[in-house]
Amino acid sequence: MTNWIDACATDDIDQEDLIRFDHAGATYAIYHAPEGDFYCTSGLCTHENVHLADGLVMEHLIECPKHNGQFDYRTGEAKRSPVCINLKTFPVKVAGGRVLIQVA
């Protein structure tokens, strides 16, 4: 069964930025892309388990704050070493000015 979880308001995240969202023992990163879309990935870097909320967002990339590995947050794809394992991504929808993520 899948659930849509209310994560934040759309105006809680500036464009080209992200926020941390914790729910039911899991942590997520929610991104606001330059074109206005929202995305969600697991919140921890796959290299050293550092939370990505302190990382740098550039266009469609999130850079890990510890070792500067990069991921494309739209797809989760690892783009620059030392990261080599992709991030898990989650479906996102916007309803009534709220960002909702779908978790299993």
A tleap script that builds the chain and sets N, CA, C and O, in Angstrom:
source leaprc.protein.ff14SB
mol = sequence {
  NMET THR ASN TRP ILE ASP ALA CYS ALA THR
  ASP ASP ILE ASP GLN GLU ASP LEU ILE ARG
  PHE ASP HIE ALA GLY ALA THR TYR ALA ILE
  TYR HIE ALA PRO GLU GLY ASP PHE TYR CYS
  THR SER GLY LEU CYS THR HIE GLU ASN VAL
  HIE LEU ALA ASP GLY LEU VAL MET GLU HIE
  LEU ILE GLU CYS PRO LYS HIE ASN GLY GLN
  PHE ASP TYR ARG THR GLY GLU ALA LYS ARG
  SER PRO VAL CYS ILE ASN LEU LYS THR PHE
  PRO VAL LYS VAL ALA GLY GLY ARG VAL LEU
  ILE GLN VAL CALA
}
set mol.1.N position { 0.846 -1.186 0.000 }
set mol.1.CA position { 0.000 0.000 0.000 }
set mol.1.C position { 0.888 1.246 0.000 }
set mol.1.O position { 1.897 1.302 0.703 }
set mol.2.N position { 0.507 2.218 -0.780 }
set mol.2.CA position { 1.274 3.464 -0.833 }
set mol.2.C position { 0.462 4.593 -0.226 }
set mol.2.O position { -0.766 4.616 -0.311 }
set mol.3.N position { 1.165 5.515 0.379 }
set mol.3.CA position { 0.527 6.656 1.029 }
set mol.3.C position { 1.133 7.945 0.509 }
set mol.3.O position { 2.331 8.017 0.237 }
set mol.4.N position { 0.294 8.962 0.374 }
set mol.4.CA position { 0.784 10.302 0.075 }
set mol.4.C position { 0.930 11.026 1.402 }
set mol.4.O position { -0.028 11.125 2.170 }
set mol.5.N position { 2.112 11.526 1.670 }
set mol.5.CA position { 2.426 12.202 2.918 }
set mol.5.C position { 2.605 13.691 2.645 }
set mol.5.O position { 3.343 14.079 1.740 }
set mol.6.N position { 1.929 14.521 3.431 }
set mol.6.CA position { 2.059 15.974 3.329 }
set mol.6.C position { 3.415 16.352 3.929 }
set mol.6.O position { 3.632 16.210 5.132 }
set mol.7.N position { 4.322 16.834 3.079 }
set mol.7.CA position { 5.691 17.106 3.519 }
set mol.7.C position { 5.930 18.568 3.880 }
set mol.7.O position { 6.626 18.859 4.853 }
set mol.8.N position { 5.355 19.496 3.102 }
set mol.8.CA position { 5.614 20.917 3.350 }
set mol.8.C position { 4.743 21.758 2.424 }
set mol.8.O position { 4.055 21.237 1.547 }
set mol.9.N position { 4.790 23.065 2.638 }
set mol.9.CA position { 4.129 23.994 1.715 }
set mol.9.C position { 5.064 24.265 0.542 }
set mol.9.O position { 6.285 24.183 0.677 }
set mol.10.N position { 4.489 24.583 -0.593 }
set mol.10.CA position { 5.319 24.861 -1.765 }
set mol.10.C position { 6.243 26.053 -1.532 }
set mol.10.O position { 7.353 26.095 -2.063 }
set mol.11.N position { 5.788 27.015 -0.743 }
set mol.11.CA position { 6.645 28.185 -0.508 }
set mol.11.C position { 7.636 27.997 0.644 }
set mol.11.O position { 8.330 28.942 1.019 }
set mol.12.N position { 7.710 26.784 1.208 }
set mol.12.CA position { 8.722 26.486 2.230 }
set mol.12.C position { 10.108 26.284 1.616 }
set mol.12.O position { 11.119 26.363 2.315 }
set mol.13.N position { 10.151 26.024 0.302 }
set mol.13.CA position { 11.417 25.738 -0.370 }
set mol.13.C position { 11.626 26.749 -1.491 }
set mol.13.O position { 10.810 26.838 -2.408 }
set mol.14.N position { 12.708 27.504 -1.421 }
set mol.14.CA position { 13.066 28.413 -2.506 }
set mol.14.C position { 13.446 27.599 -3.738 }
set mol.14.O position { 13.885 26.455 -3.617 }
set mol.15.N position { 13.278 28.185 -4.921 }
set mol.15.CA position { 13.738 27.500 -6.126 }
set mol.15.C position { 15.245 27.306 -6.037 }
set mol.15.O position { 15.970 28.141 -5.495 }
set mol.16.N position { 15.698 26.173 -6.589 }
set mol.16.CA position { 17.096 25.737 -6.539 }
set mol.16.C position { 17.571 25.572 -5.103 }
set mol.16.O position { 18.692 25.945 -4.757 }
set mol.17.N position { 16.693 25.001 -4.268 }
set mol.17.CA position { 17.051 24.705 -2.884 }
set mol.17.C position { 16.361 23.412 -2.474 }
set mol.17.O position { 15.649 22.801 -3.272 }
set mol.18.N position { 16.572 22.997 -1.228 }
set mol.18.CA position { 15.971 21.785 -0.709 }
set mol.18.C position { 15.709 21.939 0.770 }
set mol.18.O position { 16.247 22.831 1.425 }
set mol.19.N position { 14.864 21.047 1.295 }
set mol.19.CA position { 14.662 20.957 2.734 }
set mol.19.C position { 14.708 19.498 3.146 }
set mol.19.O position { 14.521 18.591 2.334 }
set mol.20.N position { 14.958 19.300 4.415 }
set mol.20.CA position { 14.926 17.973 5.019 }
set mol.20.C position { 13.496 17.705 5.481 }
set mol.20.O position { 12.813 18.591 5.994 }
set mol.21.N position { 13.061 16.457 5.285 }
set mol.21.CA position { 11.759 16.026 5.779 }
set mol.21.C position { 11.924 14.650 6.395 }
set mol.21.O position { 12.403 13.726 5.738 }
set mol.22.N position { 11.531 14.509 7.653 }
set mol.22.CA position { 11.615 13.231 8.361 }
set mol.22.C position { 10.206 12.713 8.615 }
set mol.22.O position { 9.313 13.463 9.009 }
set mol.23.N position { 10.025 11.413 8.382 }
set mol.23.CA position { 8.702 10.809 8.576 }
set mol.23.C position { 8.848 9.321 8.864 }
set mol.23.O position { 9.524 8.599 8.131 }
set mol.24.N position { 8.215 8.876 9.928 }
set mol.24.CA position { 8.132 7.450 10.267 }
set mol.24.C position { 9.501 6.762 10.267 }
set mol.24.O position { 9.637 5.645 9.768 }
set mol.25.N position { 10.496 7.419 10.818 }
set mol.25.CA position { 11.827 6.835 10.930 }
set mol.25.C position { 12.683 6.935 9.682 }
set mol.25.O position { 13.809 6.438 9.664 }
set mol.26.N position { 12.173 7.564 8.648 }
set mol.26.CA position { 12.948 7.747 7.409 }
set mol.26.C position { 13.196 9.236 7.203 }
set mol.26.O position { 12.454 10.081 7.704 }
set mol.27.N position { 14.252 9.538 6.455 }
set mol.27.CA position { 14.569 10.934 6.166 }
set mol.27.C position { 14.648 11.137 4.660 }
set mol.27.O position { 15.137 10.281 3.922 }
set mol.28.N position { 14.159 12.281 4.226 }
set mol.28.CA position { 14.043 12.597 2.808 }
set mol.28.C position { 14.627 13.979 2.536 }
set mol.28.O position { 14.797 14.782 3.454 }
set mol.29.N position { 14.927 14.245 1.286 }
set mol.29.CA position { 15.292 15.584 0.817 }
set mol.29.C position { 14.284 15.951 -0.263 }
set mol.29.O position { 14.046 15.187 -1.198 }
set mol.30.N position { 13.695 17.135 -0.115 }
set mol.30.CA position { 12.702 17.615 -1.080 }
set mol.30.C position { 13.273 18.848 -1.762 }
set mol.30.O position { 13.716 19.787 -1.100 }
set mol.31.N position { 13.260 18.838 -3.083 }
set mol.31.CA position { 13.919 19.852 -3.901 }
set mol.31.C position { 12.901 20.667 -4.680 }
set mol.31.O position { 11.850 20.160 -5.071 }
set mol.32.N position { 13.225 21.936 -4.902 }
set mol.32.CA position { 12.412 22.817 -5.750 }
set mol.32.C position { 13.296 23.201 -6.940 }
set mol.32.O position { 14.214 24.012 -6.815 }
set mol.33.N position { 13.004 22.609 -8.080 }
set mol.33.CA position { 13.824 22.783 -9.279 }
set mol.33.C position { 13.684 24.195 -9.852 }
set mol.33.O position { 12.707 24.889 -9.569 }
set mol.34.N position { 14.667 24.622 -10.662 }
set mol.34.CA position { 14.633 25.964 -11.251 }
set mol.34.C position { 13.372 26.245 -12.073 }
set mol.34.O position { 12.911 27.385 -12.125 }
set mol.35.N position { 12.816 25.220 -12.712 }
set mol.35.CA position { 11.616 25.427 -13.531 }
set mol.35.C position { 10.333 25.354 -12.715 }
set mol.35.O position { 9.242 25.498 -13.265 }
set mol.36.N position { 10.453 25.127 -11.391 }
set mol.36.CA position { 9.291 25.146 -10.514 }
set mol.36.C position { 8.790 23.797 -10.053 }
set mol.36.O position { 7.947 23.740 -9.157 }
set mol.37.N position { 9.272 22.706 -10.630 }
set mol.37.CA position { 8.844 21.366 -10.227 }
set mol.37.C position { 9.473 20.990 -8.887 }
set mol.37.O position { 10.472 21.574 -8.467 }
set mol.38.N position { 8.868 20.004 -8.226 }
set mol.38.CA position { 9.372 19.497 -6.954 }
set mol.38.C position { 9.792 18.037 -7.119 }
set mol.38.O position { 9.189 17.292 -7.891 }
set mol.39.N position { 10.828 17.640 -6.386 }
set mol.39.CA position { 11.359 16.278 -6.438 }
set mol.39.C position { 11.690 15.823 -5.025 }
set mol.39.O position { 11.878 16.638 -4.121 }
set mol.40.N position { 11.757 14.506 -4.849 }
set mol.40.CA position { 12.101 13.958 -3.537 }
set mol.40.C position { 13.045 12.771 -3.703 }
set mol.40.O position { 12.842 11.910 -4.560 }
set mol.41.N position { 14.086 12.742 -2.861 }
set mol.41.CA position { 15.009 11.608 -2.816 }
set mol.41.C position { 15.169 11.180 -1.357 }
set mol.41.O position { 14.736 11.872 -0.435 }
set mol.42.N position { 15.797 10.029 -1.176 }
set mol.42.CA position { 16.214 9.680 0.177 }
set mol.42.C position { 17.128 10.803 0.654 }
set mol.42.O position { 17.804 11.442 -0.153 }
set mol.43.N position { 17.150 11.041 1.942 }
set mol.43.CA position { 17.863 12.194 2.465 }
set mol.43.C position { 19.340 12.005 2.705 }
set mol.43.O position { 20.066 12.980 2.898 }
set mol.44.N position { 19.802 10.758 2.697 }
set mol.44.CA position { 21.199 10.487 3.029 }
set mol.44.C position { 22.024 10.140 1.801 }
set mol.44.O position { 21.583 9.387 0.933 }
set mol.45.N position { 23.215 10.694 1.740 }
set mol.45.CA position { 24.158 10.357 0.678 }
set mol.45.C position { 24.462 8.868 0.732 }
set mol.45.O position { 24.618 8.308 1.817 }
set mol.46.N position { 24.547 8.235 -0.401 }
set mol.46.CA position { 24.816 6.796 -0.466 }
set mol.46.C position { 26.281 6.466 -0.200 }
set mol.46.O position { 26.634 5.292 -0.088 }
set mol.47.N position { 27.127 7.467 -0.098 }
set mol.47.CA position { 28.555 7.244 0.133 }
set mol.47.C position { 28.888 7.184 1.615 }
set mol.47.O position { 29.528 6.230 2.058 }
set mol.48.N position { 28.471 8.181 2.395 }
set mol.48.CA position { 28.842 8.243 3.809 }
set mol.48.C position { 27.654 8.488 4.736 }
set mol.48.O position { 27.849 8.798 5.912 }
set mol.49.N position { 26.429 8.355 4.231 }
set mol.49.CA position { 25.222 8.560 5.038 }
set mol.49.C position { 25.135 9.937 5.685 }
set mol.49.O position { 24.595 10.069 6.783 }
set mol.50.N position { 25.657 10.957 5.024 }
set mol.50.CA position { 25.530 12.342 5.471 }
set mol.50.C position { 24.231 12.892 4.895 }
set mol.50.O position { 23.891 12.613 3.746 }
set mol.51.N position { 23.502 13.677 5.696 }
set mol.51.CA position { 22.240 14.222 5.173 }
set mol.51.C position { 22.527 15.260 4.093 }
set mol.51.O position { 23.407 16.108 4.241 }
set mol.52.N position { 21.777 15.176 3.023 }
set mol.52.CA position { 21.966 16.065 1.878 }
set mol.52.C position { 21.387 17.459 2.097 }
set mol.52.O position { 21.645 18.356 1.294 }
set mol.53.N position { 20.611 17.667 3.162 }
set mol.53.CA position { 19.981 18.970 3.402 }
set mol.53.C position { 21.000 20.092 3.547 }
set mol.53.O position { 20.674 21.253 3.303 }
set mol.54.N position { 22.221 19.766 3.937 }
set mol.54.CA position { 23.270 20.780 4.051 }
set mol.54.C position { 24.090 20.909 2.777 }
set mol.54.O position { 25.072 21.651 2.739 }
set mol.55.N position { 23.691 20.187 1.731 }
set mol.55.CA position { 24.426 20.211 0.474 }
set mol.55.C position { 24.054 21.410 -0.391 }
set mol.55.O position { 23.150 22.182 -0.073 }
set mol.56.N position { 24.771 21.531 -1.473 }
set mol.56.CA position { 24.596 22.633 -2.411 }
set mol.56.C position { 23.776 22.165 -3.604 }
set mol.56.O position { 24.102 21.159 -4.233 }
set mol.57.N position { 22.699 22.906 -3.916 }
set mol.57.CA position { 21.871 22.609 -5.085 }
set mol.57.C position { 22.314 23.513 -6.227 }
set mol.57.O position { 22.392 24.733 -6.076 }
set mol.58.N position { 22.604 22.896 -7.375 }
set mol.58.CA position { 23.012 23.624 -8.576 }
set mol.58.C position { 22.217 23.059 -9.745 }
set mol.58.O position { 22.423 21.920 -10.163 }
set mol.59.N position { 21.296 23.884 -10.269 }
set mol.59.CA position { 20.421 23.428 -11.357 }
set mol.59.C position { 19.675 22.170 -10.896 }
set mol.59.O position { 18.803 22.267 -10.033 }
set mol.60.N position { 19.995 20.992 -11.450 }
set mol.60.CA position { 19.320 19.745 -11.091 }
set mol.60.C position { 20.244 18.785 -10.345 }
set mol.60.O position { 20.007 17.577 -10.317 }
set mol.61.N position { 21.293 19.331 -9.744 }
set mol.61.CA position { 22.234 18.503 -8.997 }
set mol.61.C position { 22.225 18.875 -7.523 }
set mol.61.O position { 22.056 20.039 -7.160 }
set mol.62.N position { 22.409 17.862 -6.680 }
set mol.62.CA position { 22.666 18.077 -5.267 }
set mol.62.C position { 24.086 17.587 -4.997 }
set mol.62.O position { 24.457 16.473 -5.367 }
set mol.63.N position { 24.867 18.438 -4.348 }
set mol.63.CA position { 26.244 18.088 -4.006 }
set mol.63.C position { 26.308 17.759 -2.523 }
set mol.63.O position { 25.900 18.562 -1.683 }
set mol.64.N position { 26.820 16.578 -2.203 }
set mol.64.CA position { 26.940 16.144 -0.813 }
set mol.64.C position { 27.890 17.087 -0.061 }
set mol.64.O position { 28.948 17.442 -0.580 }
set mol.65.N position { 27.517 17.491 1.159 }
set mol.65.CA position { 28.365 18.427 1.901 }
set mol.65.C position { 29.660 17.822 2.430 }
set mol.65.O position { 30.555 18.561 2.840 }
set mol.66.N position { 29.782 16.500 2.431 }
set mol.66.CA position { 30.987 15.889 3.014 }
set mol.66.C position { 32.117 15.716 2.010 }
set mol.66.O position { 33.226 16.195 2.247 }
set mol.67.N position { 31.862 15.044 0.896 }
set mol.67.CA position { 32.928 14.750 -0.065 }
set mol.67.C position { 32.644 15.285 -1.466 }
set mol.67.O position { 33.351 14.938 -2.412 }
set mol.68.N position { 31.628 16.120 -1.611 }
set mol.68.CA position { 31.306 16.787 -2.873 }
set mol.68.C position { 30.867 15.866 -4.000 }
set mol.68.O position { 30.911 16.261 -5.165 }
set mol.69.N position { 30.445 14.649 -3.683 }
set mol.69.CA position { 29.823 13.810 -4.700 }
set mol.69.C position { 28.521 14.462 -5.137 }
set mol.69.O position { 27.920 15.219 -4.374 }
set mol.70.N position { 28.083 14.178 -6.349 }
set mol.70.CA position { 26.873 14.806 -6.871 }
set mol.70.C position { 25.883 13.770 -7.390 }
set mol.70.O position { 26.258 12.711 -7.893 }
set mol.71.N position { 24.600 14.118 -7.250 }
set mol.71.CA position { 23.498 13.323 -7.765 }
set mol.71.C position { 22.573 14.232 -8.567 }
set mol.71.O position { 22.435 15.416 -8.263 }
set mol.72.N position { 21.941 13.668 -9.593 }
set mol.72.CA position { 20.833 14.342 -10.266 }
set mol.72.C position { 19.598 14.028 -9.429 }
set mol.72.O position { 19.152 12.881 -9.401 }
set mol.73.N position { 19.042 15.017 -8.754 }
set mol.73.CA position { 17.934 14.742 -7.842 }
set mol.73.C position { 16.640 14.387 -8.566 }
set mol.73.O position { 15.703 13.899 -7.933 }
set mol.74.N position { 16.564 14.621 -9.874 }
set mol.74.CA position { 15.363 14.227 -10.624 }
set mol.74.C position { 15.292 12.719 -10.806 }
set mol.74.O position { 14.206 12.140 -10.789 }
set mol.75.N position { 16.441 12.083 -10.980 }
set mol.75.CA position { 16.496 10.650 -11.255 }
set mol.75.C position { 17.189 9.859 -10.156 }
set mol.75.O position { 17.047 8.638 -10.089 }
set mol.76.N position { 17.941 10.543 -9.289 }
set mol.76.CA position { 18.733 9.876 -8.257 }
set mol.76.C position { 20.094 9.429 -8.743 }
set mol.76.O position { 20.885 8.908 -7.958 }
set mol.77.N position { 20.387 9.620 -10.025 }
set mol.77.CA position { 21.621 9.109 -10.617 }
set mol.77.C position { 22.866 9.757 -10.005 }
set mol.77.O position { 22.971 10.980 -9.911 }
set mol.78.N position { 23.812 8.895 -9.590 }
set mol.78.CA position { 25.106 9.362 -9.106 }
set mol.78.C position { 25.871 9.949 -10.287 }
set mol.78.O position { 26.024 9.295 -11.318 }
set mol.79.N position { 26.357 11.197 -10.137 }
set mol.79.CA position { 26.976 11.897 -11.256 }
set mol.79.C position { 28.464 12.191 -11.065 }
set mol.79.O position { 29.180 12.362 -12.051 }
set mol.80.N position { 28.947 12.254 -9.820 }
set mol.80.CA position { 30.367 12.565 -9.605 }
set mol.80.C position { 30.853 11.814 -8.383 }
set mol.80.O position { 30.195 11.794 -7.343 }
set mol.81.N position { 32.013 11.199 -8.523 }
set mol.81.CA position { 32.601 10.448 -7.420 }
set mol.81.C position { 32.908 11.392 -6.252 }
set mol.81.O position { 33.122 12.586 -6.463 }
set mol.82.N position { 32.931 10.878 -5.057 }
set mol.82.CA position { 33.040 9.465 -4.741 }
set mol.82.C position { 31.728 8.689 -4.718 }
set mol.82.O position { 31.750 7.489 -4.443 }
set mol.83.N position { 30.589 9.318 -4.994 }
set mol.83.CA position { 29.338 8.554 -4.979 }
set mol.83.C position { 29.258 7.672 -6.212 }
set mol.83.O position { 29.616 8.085 -7.315 }
set mol.84.N position { 28.782 6.448 -6.008 }
set mol.84.CA position { 28.630 5.533 -7.137 }
set mol.84.C position { 27.314 4.756 -7.059 }
set mol.84.O position { 26.977 4.018 -7.985 }
set mol.85.N position { 26.575 4.915 -5.971 }
set mol.85.CA position { 25.276 4.273 -5.819 }
set mol.85.C position { 24.208 5.361 -5.910 }
set mol.85.O position { 24.286 6.379 -5.223 }
set mol.86.N position { 23.224 5.139 -6.753 }
set mol.86.CA position { 22.163 6.118 -6.966 }
set mol.86.C position { 21.322 6.327 -5.704 }
set mol.86.O position { 21.235 5.450 -4.844 }
set mol.87.N position { 20.703 7.514 -5.614 }
set mol.87.CA position { 19.735 7.799 -4.560 }
set mol.87.C position { 18.389 7.212 -4.934 }
set mol.87.O position { 18.055 7.128 -6.116 }
set mol.88.N position { 17.621 6.809 -3.952 }
set mol.88.CA position { 16.240 6.397 -4.193 }
set mol.88.C position { 15.398 7.658 -4.375 }
set mol.88.O position { 15.571 8.633 -3.643 }
set mol.89.N position { 14.501 7.641 -5.336 }
set mol.89.CA position { 13.605 8.767 -5.579 }
set mol.89.C position { 12.178 8.363 -5.231 }
set mol.89.O position { 11.846 7.178 -5.189 }
set mol.90.N position { 11.343 9.363 -4.984 }
set mol.90.CA position { 9.959 9.140 -4.595 }
set mol.90.C position { 9.047 10.049 -5.411 }
set mol.90.O position { 9.405 11.190 -5.701 }
set mol.91.N position { 7.867 9.548 -5.784 }
set mol.91.CA position { 6.913 10.382 -6.518 }
set mol.91.C position { 6.485 11.587 -5.679 }
set mol.91.O position { 6.373 11.507 -4.456 }
set mol.92.N position { 6.251 12.701 -6.367 }
set mol.92.CA position { 5.832 13.953 -5.726 }
set mol.92.C position { 4.629 14.499 -6.481 }
set mol.92.O position { 4.548 14.402 -7.705 }
set mol.93.N position { 3.700 15.073 -5.733 }
set mol.93.CA position { 2.612 15.830 -6.356 }
set mol.93.C position { 2.358 17.071 -5.513 }
set mol.93.O position { 2.652 17.107 -4.319 }
set mol.94.N position { 1.810 18.075 -6.159 }
set mol.94.CA position { 1.468 19.319 -5.483 }
set mol.94.C position { -0.045 19.449 -5.502 }
set mol.94.O position { -0.674 19.308 -6.551 }
set mol.95.N position { -0.629 19.717 -4.340 }
set mol.95.CA position { -2.076 19.885 -4.226 }
set mol.95.C position { -2.364 20.965 -3.182 }
set mol.95.O position { -1.895 20.883 -2.046 }
set mol.96.N position { -3.130 21.964 -3.574 }
set mol.96.CA position { -3.522 23.000 -2.640 }
set mol.96.C position { -2.354 23.732 -1.993 }
set mol.96.O position { -2.419 24.111 -0.824 }
set mol.97.N position { -1.277 23.929 -2.766 }
set mol.97.CA position { -0.113 24.632 -2.241 }
set mol.97.C position { 0.749 23.792 -1.315 }
set mol.97.O position { 1.617 24.321 -0.622 }
set mol.98.N position { 0.516 22.491 -1.297 }
set mol.98.CA position { 1.271 21.572 -0.449 }
set mol.98.C position { 2.042 20.579 -1.322 }
set mol.98.O position { 1.576 20.179 -2.389 }
set mol.99.N position { 3.233 20.189 -0.848 }
set mol.99.CA position { 4.051 19.177 -1.526 }
set mol.99.C position { 3.804 17.853 -0.815 }
set mol.99.O position { 4.006 17.734 0.394 }
set mol.100.N position { 3.367 16.864 -1.580 }
set mol.100.CA position { 3.117 15.537 -1.034 }
set mol.100.C position { 4.072 14.547 -1.671 }
set mol.100.O position { 4.334 14.608 -2.872 }
set mol.101.N position { 4.592 13.636 -0.863 }
set mol.101.CA position { 5.470 12.592 -1.394 }
set mol.101.C position { 4.791 11.236 -1.179 }
set mol.101.O position { 4.038 11.039 -0.225 }
set mol.102.N position { 5.078 10.320 -2.088 }
set mol.102.CA position { 4.490 8.992 -2.000 }
set mol.102.C position { 5.533 8.026 -1.468 }
set mol.102.O position { 6.608 7.860 -2.044 }
set mol.103.N position { 5.191 7.396 -0.357 }
set mol.103.CA position { 6.092 6.421 0.254 }
set mol.103.C position { 5.374 5.086 0.353 }
set mol.103.O position { 4.150 5.032 0.467 }
set mol.104.N position { 6.146 4.017 0.307 }
set mol.104.CA position { 5.556 2.667 0.377 }
set mol.104.C position { 5.170 2.333 1.797 }
set mol.104.O position { 4.659 1.243 2.058 }
savepdb mol mol.pdb
quit
